[in-house]
Amino acid sequence: MPNQEEIKGNWNEYKGKLKQEYGQLTDDDLTYQEGKEDEMWGRLEQKLGKAKKEIMSIFD
């Protein structure tokens, strides 16, 4: 599983993977803003009904 720095550096690639896996996600759901990562993960967890670890597992 990638660490926070790897996610930050490859976000566009990861965002594409998330959209492929979870078609209901919008660009707004996947907006990555410095300092607001926890807020974004919270939105994703709520919308998908999955824990952060489960969502990040598609990056492996």
PyMOL Python script that loads the backbone (N, CA, C, O; Angstrom):
from pymol import cmd

cmd.read_pdbstr("""\
ATOM      1  N   MET A   1       0.848  -1.167   0.000  1.00  0.00           N
ATOM      2  CA  MET A   1       0.000   0.000   0.000  1.00  0.00           C
ATOM      3  C   MET A   1       0.901   1.240   0.000  1.00  0.00           C
ATOM      4  O   MET A   1       1.863   1.299   0.765  1.00  0.00           O
ATOM      5  N   PRO A   2       0.605   2.214  -0.835  1.00  0.00           N
ATOM      6  CA  PRO A   2       1.457   3.402  -0.917  1.00  0.00           C
ATOM      7  C   PRO A   2       1.327   4.275   0.326  1.00  0.00           C
ATOM      8  O   PRO A   2       0.298   4.292   1.000  1.00  0.00           O
ATOM      9  N   ASN A   3       2.406   4.998   0.602  1.00  0.00           N
ATOM     10  CA  ASN A   3       2.363   5.926   1.733  1.00  0.00           C
ATOM     11  C   ASN A   3       1.812   7.275   1.258  1.00  0.00           C
ATOM     12  O   ASN A   3       1.545   7.461   0.071  1.00  0.00           O
ATOM     13  N   GLN A   4       1.648   8.196   2.179  1.00  0.00           N
ATOM     14  CA  GLN A   4       1.033   9.497   1.886  1.00  0.00           C
ATOM     15  C   GLN A   4       1.806  10.267   0.811  1.00  0.00           C
ATOM     16  O   GLN A   4       1.194  10.895  -0.052  1.00  0.00           O
ATOM     17  N   GLU A   5       3.129  10.227   0.851  1.00  0.00           N
ATOM     18  CA  GLU A   5       3.945  10.944  -0.133  1.00  0.00           C
ATOM     19  C   GLU A   5       3.770  10.349  -1.540  1.00  0.00           C
ATOM     20  O   GLU A   5       3.706  11.085  -2.525  1.00  0.00           O
ATOM     21  N   GLU A   6       3.694   9.030  -1.625  1.00  0.00           N
ATOM     22  CA  GLU A   6       3.490   8.378  -2.920  1.00  0.00           C
ATOM     23  C   GLU A   6       2.120   8.727  -3.484  1.00  0.00           C
ATOM     24  O   GLU A   6       1.976   8.960  -4.684  1.00  0.00           O
ATOM     25  N   ILE A   7       1.129   8.760  -2.628  1.00  0.00           N
ATOM     26  CA  ILE A   7      -0.218   9.127  -3.082  1.00  0.00           C
ATOM     27  C   ILE A   7      -0.223  10.555  -3.600  1.00  0.00           C
ATOM     28  O   ILE A   7      -0.759  10.838  -4.671  1.00  0.00           O
ATOM     29  N   LYS A   8       0.372  11.440  -2.839  1.00  0.00           N
ATOM     30  CA  LYS A   8       0.427  12.855  -3.223  1.00  0.00           C
ATOM     31  C   LYS A   8       1.124  13.036  -4.574  1.00  0.00           C
ATOM     32  O   LYS A   8       0.654  13.800  -5.416  1.00  0.00           O
ATOM     33  N   GLY A   9       2.231  12.343  -4.780  1.00  0.00           N
ATOM     34  CA  GLY A   9       2.998  12.486  -6.006  1.00  0.00           C
ATOM     35  C   GLY A   9       2.353  11.851  -7.220  1.00  0.00           C
ATOM     36  O   GLY A   9       2.604  12.282  -8.346  1.00  0.00           O
ATOM     37  N   ASN A  10       1.526  10.836  -7.017  1.00  0.00           N
ATOM     38  CA  ASN A  10       0.897  10.117  -8.128  1.00  0.00           C
ATOM     39  C   ASN A  10      -0.618  10.243  -8.116  1.00  0.00           C
ATOM     40  O   ASN A  10      -1.317   9.346  -8.588  1.00  0.00           O
ATOM     41  N   TRP A  11      -1.125  11.331  -7.588  1.00  0.00           N
ATOM     42  CA  TRP A  11      -2.559  11.442  -7.373  1.00  0.00           C
ATOM     43  C   TRP A  11      -3.370  11.303  -8.655  1.00  0.00           C
ATOM     44  O   TRP A  11      -4.417  10.656  -8.641  1.00  0.00           O
ATOM     45  N   ASN A  12      -2.923  11.887  -9.760  1.00  0.00           N
ATOM     46  CA  ASN A  12      -3.707  11.797 -10.999  1.00  0.00           C
ATOM     47  C   ASN A  12      -3.869  10.341 -11.443  1.00  0.00           C
ATOM     48  O   ASN A  12      -4.944   9.950 -11.897  1.00  0.00           O
ATOM     49  N   GLU A  13      -2.827   9.553 -11.317  1.00  0.00           N
ATOM     50  CA  GLU A  13      -2.903   8.131 -11.658  1.00  0.00           C
ATOM     51  C   GLU A  13      -3.867   7.413 -10.714  1.00  0.00           C
ATOM     52  O   GLU A  13      -4.713   6.638 -11.161  1.00  0.00           O
ATOM     53  N   TYR A  14      -3.743   7.667  -9.422  1.00  0.00           N
ATOM     54  CA  TYR A  14      -4.600   7.022  -8.431  1.00  0.00           C
ATOM     55  C   TYR A  14      -6.056   7.445  -8.607  1.00  0.00           C
ATOM     56  O   TYR A  14      -6.974   6.642  -8.441  1.00  0.00           O
ATOM     57  N   LYS A  15      -6.249   8.712  -8.942  1.00  0.00           N
ATOM     58  CA  LYS A  15      -7.602   9.217  -9.157  1.00  0.00           C
ATOM     59  C   LYS A  15      -8.270   8.460 -10.310  1.00  0.00           C
ATOM     60  O   LYS A  15      -9.449   8.118 -10.225  1.00  0.00           O
ATOM     61  N   GLY A  16      -7.529   8.202 -11.375  1.00  0.00           N
ATOM     62  CA  GLY A  16      -8.053   7.442 -12.497  1.00  0.00           C
ATOM     63  C   GLY A  16      -8.433   6.026 -12.097  1.00  0.00           C
ATOM     64  O   GLY A  16      -9.470   5.512 -12.516  1.00  0.00           O
ATOM     65  N   LYS A  17      -7.591   5.397 -11.287  1.00  0.00           N
ATOM     66  CA  LYS A  17      -7.893   4.040 -10.807  1.00  0.00           C
ATOM     67  C   LYS A  17      -9.161   4.019  -9.961  1.00  0.00           C
ATOM     68  O   LYS A  17      -9.989   3.116 -10.087  1.00  0.00           O
ATOM     69  N   LEU A  18      -9.303   5.022  -9.099  1.00  0.00           N
ATOM     70  CA  LEU A  18     -10.493   5.087  -8.261  1.00  0.00           C
ATOM     71  C   LEU A  18     -11.749   5.272  -9.110  1.00  0.00           C
ATOM     72  O   LEU A  18     -12.779   4.654  -8.842  1.00  0.00           O
ATOM     73  N   LYS A  19     -11.665   6.116 -10.124  1.00  0.00           N
ATOM     74  CA  LYS A  19     -12.827   6.354 -10.988  1.00  0.00           C
ATOM     75  C   LYS A  19     -13.189   5.097 -11.776  1.00  0.00           C
ATOM     76  O   LYS A  19     -14.368   4.831 -12.007  1.00  0.00           O
ATOM     77  N   GLN A  20     -12.194   4.330 -12.186  1.00  0.00           N
ATOM     78  CA  GLN A  20     -12.467   3.081 -12.894  1.00  0.00           C
ATOM     79  C   GLN A  20     -13.139   2.077 -11.969  1.00  0.00           C
ATOM     80  O   GLN A  20     -14.090   1.403 -12.363  1.00  0.00           O
ATOM     81  N   GLU A  21     -12.650   1.979 -10.750  1.00  0.00           N
ATOM     82  CA  GLU A  21     -13.175   1.001  -9.800  1.00  0.00           C
ATOM     83  C   GLU A  21     -14.542   1.407  -9.249  1.00  0.00           C
ATOM     84  O   GLU A  21     -15.422   0.568  -9.057  1.00  0.00           O
ATOM     85  N   TYR A  22     -14.704   2.698  -9.001  1.00  0.00           N
ATOM     86  CA  TYR A  22     -15.925   3.220  -8.392  1.00  0.00           C
ATOM     87  C   TYR A  22     -16.489   4.318  -9.288  1.00  0.00           C
ATOM     88  O   TYR A  22     -16.201   5.499  -9.092  1.00  0.00           O
ATOM     89  N   GLY A  23     -17.275   3.929 -10.251  1.00  0.00           N
ATOM     90  CA  GLY A  23     -17.795   4.849 -11.265  1.00  0.00           C
ATOM     91  C   GLY A  23     -18.645   5.980 -10.722  1.00  0.00           C
ATOM     92  O   GLY A  23     -18.834   6.989 -11.401  1.00  0.00           O
ATOM     93  N   GLN A  24     -19.165   5.832  -9.508  1.00  0.00           N
ATOM     94  CA  GLN A  24     -20.025   6.868  -8.951  1.00  0.00           C
ATOM     95  C   GLN A  24     -19.248   8.067  -8.411  1.00  0.00           C
ATOM     96  O   GLN A  24     -19.857   9.070  -8.039  1.00  0.00           O
ATOM     97  N   LEU A  25     -17.923   7.985  -8.359  1.00  0.00           N
ATOM     98  CA  LEU A  25     -17.121   9.101  -7.843  1.00  0.00           C
ATOM     99  C   LEU A  25     -17.043  10.231  -8.858  1.00  0.00           C
ATOM    100  O   LEU A  25     -16.944  10.001 -10.063  1.00  0.00           O
ATOM    101  N   THR A  26     -17.090  11.446  -8.349  1.00  0.00           N
ATOM    102  CA  THR A  26     -16.986  12.632  -9.189  1.00  0.00           C
ATOM    103  C   THR A  26     -15.624  13.298  -8.972  1.00  0.00           C
ATOM    104  O   THR A  26     -14.889  12.942  -8.051  1.00  0.00           O
ATOM    105  N   ASP A  27     -15.304  14.254  -9.819  1.00  0.00           N
ATOM    106  CA  ASP A  27     -14.057  15.008  -9.633  1.00  0.00           C
ATOM    107  C   ASP A  27     -14.061  15.737  -8.289  1.00  0.00           C
ATOM    108  O   ASP A  27     -13.020  15.856  -7.643  1.00  0.00           O
ATOM    109  N   ASP A  28     -15.225  16.221  -7.870  1.00  0.00           N
ATOM    110  CA  ASP A  28     -15.316  16.895  -6.570  1.00  0.00           C
ATOM    111  C   ASP A  28     -14.976  15.948  -5.423  1.00  0.00           C
ATOM    112  O   ASP A  28     -14.328  16.343  -4.454  1.00  0.00           O
ATOM    113  N   ASP A  29     -15.418  14.690  -5.540  1.00  0.00           N
ATOM    114  CA  ASP A  29     -15.100  13.703  -4.506  1.00  0.00           C
ATOM    115  C   ASP A  29     -13.603  13.465  -4.411  1.00  0.00           C
ATOM    116  O   ASP A  29     -13.083  13.165  -3.337  1.00  0.00           O
ATOM    117  N   LEU A  30     -12.914  13.598  -5.531  1.00  0.00           N
ATOM    118  CA  LEU A  30     -11.503  13.244  -5.612  1.00  0.00           C
ATOM    119  C   LEU A  30     -10.569  14.446  -5.627  1.00  0.00           C
ATOM    120  O   LEU A  30      -9.403  14.320  -6.001  1.00  0.00           O
ATOM    121  N   THR A  31     -11.067  15.597  -5.229  1.00  0.00           N
ATOM    122  CA  THR A  31     -10.231  16.790  -5.176  1.00  0.00           C
ATOM    123  C   THR A  31      -9.235  16.670  -4.033  1.00  0.00           C
ATOM    124  O   THR A  31      -9.614  16.558  -2.867  1.00  0.00           O
ATOM    125  N   TYR A  32      -7.952  16.697  -4.388  1.00  0.00           N
ATOM    126  CA  TYR A  32      -6.871  16.561  -3.408  1.00  0.00           C
ATOM    127  C   TYR A  32      -6.319  17.943  -3.125  1.00  0.00           C
ATOM    128  O   TYR A  32      -5.721  18.566  -4.003  1.00  0.00           O
ATOM    129  N   GLN A  33      -6.514  18.429  -1.906  1.00  0.00           N
ATOM    130  CA  GLN A  33      -5.986  19.726  -1.511  1.00  0.00           C
ATOM    131  C   GLN A  33      -5.021  19.539  -0.355  1.00  0.00           C
ATOM    132  O   GLN A  33      -5.284  18.802   0.595  1.00  0.00           O
ATOM    133  N   GLU A  34      -3.914  20.217  -0.464  1.00  0.00           N
ATOM    134  CA  GLU A  34      -2.898  20.147   0.589  1.00  0.00           C
ATOM    135  C   GLU A  34      -3.523  20.517   1.933  1.00  0.00           C
ATOM    136  O   GLU A  34      -4.187  21.546   2.059  1.00  0.00           O
ATOM    137  N   GLY A  35      -3.303  19.671   2.928  1.00  0.00           N
ATOM    138  CA  GLY A  35      -3.819  19.918   4.264  1.00  0.00           C
ATOM    139  C   GLY A  35      -5.249  19.443   4.490  1.00  0.00           C
ATOM    140  O   GLY A  35      -5.741  19.483   5.617  1.00  0.00           O
ATOM    141  N   LYS A  36      -5.925  18.991   3.428  1.00  0.00           N
ATOM    142  CA  LYS A  36      -7.311  18.539   3.573  1.00  0.00           C
ATOM    143  C   LYS A  36      -7.476  17.084   3.141  1.00  0.00           C
ATOM    144  O   LYS A  36      -8.552  16.672   2.707  1.00  0.00           O
ATOM    145  N   GLU A  37      -6.402  16.319   3.266  1.00  0.00           N
ATOM    146  CA  GLU A  37      -6.439  14.921   2.856  1.00  0.00           C
ATOM    147  C   GLU A  37      -7.449  14.120   3.671  1.00  0.00           C
ATOM    148  O   GLU A  37      -8.175  13.292   3.122  1.00  0.00           O
ATOM    149  N   ASP A  38      -7.497  14.364   4.981  1.00  0.00           N
ATOM    150  CA  ASP A  38      -8.413  13.621   5.844  1.00  0.00           C
ATOM    151  C   ASP A  38      -9.868  13.889   5.458  1.00  0.00           C
ATOM    152  O   ASP A  38     -10.706  12.988   5.499  1.00  0.00           O
ATOM    153  N   GLU A  39     -10.154  15.123   5.087  1.00  0.00           N
ATOM    154  CA  GLU A  39     -11.509  15.478   4.657  1.00  0.00           C
ATOM    155  C   GLU A  39     -11.882  14.705   3.387  1.00  0.00           C
ATOM    156  O   GLU A  39     -12.999  14.200   3.276  1.00  0.00           O
ATOM    157  N   MET A  40     -10.957  14.613   2.437  1.00  0.00           N
ATOM    158  CA  MET A  40     -11.205  13.888   1.199  1.00  0.00           C
ATOM    159  C   MET A  40     -11.430  12.400   1.487  1.00  0.00           C
ATOM    160  O   MET A  40     -12.378  11.804   0.974  1.00  0.00           O
ATOM    161  N   TRP A  41     -10.557  11.800   2.310  1.00  0.00           N
ATOM    162  CA  TRP A  41     -10.714  10.383   2.641  1.00  0.00           C
ATOM    163  C   TRP A  41     -12.034  10.144   3.359  1.00  0.00           C
ATOM    164  O   TRP A  41     -12.675   9.115   3.145  1.00  0.00           O
ATOM    165  N   GLY A  42     -12.443  11.068   4.199  1.00  0.00           N
ATOM    166  CA  GLY A  42     -13.729  10.945   4.890  1.00  0.00           C
ATOM    167  C   GLY A  42     -14.891  10.937   3.911  1.00  0.00           C
ATOM    168  O   GLY A  42     -15.827  10.152   4.063  1.00  0.00           O
ATOM    169  N   ARG A  43     -14.836  11.814   2.899  1.00  0.00           N
ATOM    170  CA  ARG A  43     -15.873  11.837   1.865  1.00  0.00           C
ATOM    171  C   ARG A  43     -15.925  10.514   1.119  1.00  0.00           C
ATOM    172  O   ARG A  43     -17.000   9.968   0.873  1.00  0.00           O
ATOM    173  N   LEU A  44     -14.746  10.004   0.760  1.00  0.00           N
ATOM    174  CA  LEU A  44     -14.683   8.737   0.026  1.00  0.00           C
ATOM    175  C   LEU A  44     -15.204   7.582   0.874  1.00  0.00           C
ATOM    176  O   LEU A  44     -15.963   6.746   0.386  1.00  0.00           O
ATOM    177  N   GLU A  45     -14.801   7.533   2.134  1.00  0.00           N
ATOM    178  CA  GLU A  45     -15.267   6.466   3.020  1.00  0.00           C
ATOM    179  C   GLU A  45     -16.789   6.494   3.154  1.00  0.00           C
ATOM    180  O   GLU A  45     -17.444   5.452   3.122  1.00  0.00           O
ATOM    181  N   GLN A  46     -17.335   7.684   3.303  1.00  0.00           N
ATOM    182  CA  GLN A  46     -18.781   7.826   3.458  1.00  0.00           C
ATOM    183  C   GLN A  46     -19.512   7.445   2.172  1.00  0.00           C
ATOM    184  O   GLN A  46     -20.502   6.714   2.215  1.00  0.00           O
ATOM    185  N   LYS A  47     -19.038   7.927   1.048  1.00  0.00           N
ATOM    186  CA  LYS A  47     -19.716   7.677  -0.222  1.00  0.00           C
ATOM    187  C   LYS A  47     -19.631   6.204  -0.635  1.00  0.00           C
ATOM    188  O   LYS A  47     -20.587   5.658  -1.186  1.00  0.00           O
ATOM    189  N   LEU A  48     -18.491   5.564  -0.371  1.00  0.00           N
ATOM    190  CA  LEU A  48     -18.292   4.185  -0.805  1.00  0.00           C
ATOM    191  C   LEU A  48     -18.647   3.161   0.265  1.00  0.00           C
ATOM    192  O   LEU A  48     -18.809   1.979  -0.038  1.00  0.00           O
ATOM    193  N   GLY A  49     -18.770   3.604   1.509  1.00  0.00           N
ATOM    194  CA  GLY A  49     -19.065   2.674   2.599  1.00  0.00           C
ATOM    195  C   GLY A  49     -17.913   1.716   2.866  1.00  0.00           C
ATOM    196  O   GLY A  49     -18.126   0.579   3.287  1.00  0.00           O
ATOM    197  N   LYS A  50     -16.697   2.181   2.620  1.00  0.00           N
ATOM    198  CA  LYS A  50     -15.497   1.368   2.817  1.00  0.00           C
ATOM    199  C   LYS A  50     -14.492   2.151   3.653  1.00  0.00           C
ATOM    200  O   LYS A  50     -14.519   3.381   3.687  1.00  0.00           O
ATOM    201  N   ALA A  51     -13.614   1.428   4.319  1.00  0.00           N
ATOM    202  CA  ALA A  51     -12.539   2.058   5.094  1.00  0.00           C
ATOM    203  C   ALA A  51     -11.433   2.517   4.146  1.00  0.00           C
ATOM    204  O   ALA A  51     -11.316   2.031   3.021  1.00  0.00           O
ATOM    205  N   LYS A  52     -10.638   3.450   4.619  1.00  0.00           N
ATOM    206  CA  LYS A  52      -9.534   3.986   3.820  1.00  0.00           C
ATOM    207  C   LYS A  52      -8.624   2.870   3.315  1.00  0.00           C
ATOM    208  O   LYS A  52      -8.213   2.883   2.154  1.00  0.00           O
ATOM    209  N   LYS A  53      -8.306   1.901   4.181  1.00  0.00           N
ATOM    210  CA  LYS A  53      -7.432   0.787   3.779  1.00  0.00           C
ATOM    211  C   LYS A  53      -8.030   0.003   2.618  1.00  0.00           C
ATOM    212  O   LYS A  53      -7.317  -0.399   1.699  1.00  0.00           O
ATOM    213  N   GLU A  54      -9.335  -0.212   2.662  1.00  0.00           N
ATOM    214  CA  GLU A  54      -9.998  -0.942   1.586  1.00  0.00           C
ATOM    215  C   GLU A  54      -9.919  -0.175   0.269  1.00  0.00           C
ATOM    216  O   GLU A  54      -9.672  -0.758  -0.787  1.00  0.00           O
ATOM    217  N   ILE A  55     -10.129   1.120   0.342  1.00  0.00           N
ATOM    218  CA  ILE A  55     -10.069   1.952  -0.859  1.00  0.00           C
ATOM    219  C   ILE A  55      -8.645   1.973  -1.411  1.00  0.00           C
ATOM    220  O   ILE A  55      -8.445   1.852  -2.620  1.00  0.00           O
ATOM    221  N   MET A  56      -7.667   2.124  -0.539  1.00  0.00           N
ATOM    222  CA  MET A  56      -6.271   2.203  -0.969  1.00  0.00           C
ATOM    223  C   MET A  56      -5.753   0.880  -1.514  1.00  0.00           C
ATOM    224  O   MET A  56      -4.741   0.857  -2.214  1.00  0.00           O
ATOM    225  N   SER A  57      -6.425  -0.212  -1.209  1.00  0.00           N
ATOM    226  CA  SER A  57      -5.955  -1.521  -1.679  1.00  0.00           C
ATOM    227  C   SER A  57      -5.957  -1.638  -3.201  1.00  0.00           C
ATOM    228  O   SER A  57      -5.249  -2.485  -3.748  1.00  0.00           O
ATOM    229  N   ILE A  58      -6.725  -0.819  -3.889  1.00  0.00           N
ATOM    230  CA  ILE A  58      -6.713  -0.883  -5.358  1.00  0.00           C
ATOM    231  C   ILE A  58      -5.423  -0.287  -5.937  1.00  0.00           C
ATOM    232  O   ILE A  58      -5.139  -0.471  -7.121  1.00  0.00           O
ATOM    233  N   PHE A  59      -4.651   0.415  -5.125  1.00  0.00           N
ATOM    234  CA  PHE A  59      -3.396   1.011  -5.587  1.00  0.00           C
ATOM    235  C   PHE A  59      -2.242   0.016  -5.603  1.00  0.00           C
ATOM    236  O   PHE A  59      -1.187   0.303  -6.168  1.00  0.00           O
ATOM    237  N   ASP A  60      -2.430  -1.142  -4.993  1.00  0.00           N
ATOM    238  CA  ASP A  60      -1.347  -2.140  -4.928  1.00  0.00           C
ATOM    239  C   ASP A  60      -1.129  -2.802  -6.249  1.00  0.00           C
ATOM    240  O   ASP A  60      -0.258  -3.664  -6.371  1.00  0.00           O
TER     241      ASP A  60
END
""", "prot")
cmd.dss("prot")
cmd.show_as("cartoon", "prot")
cmd.util.cbc("prot")
cmd.orient("prot")
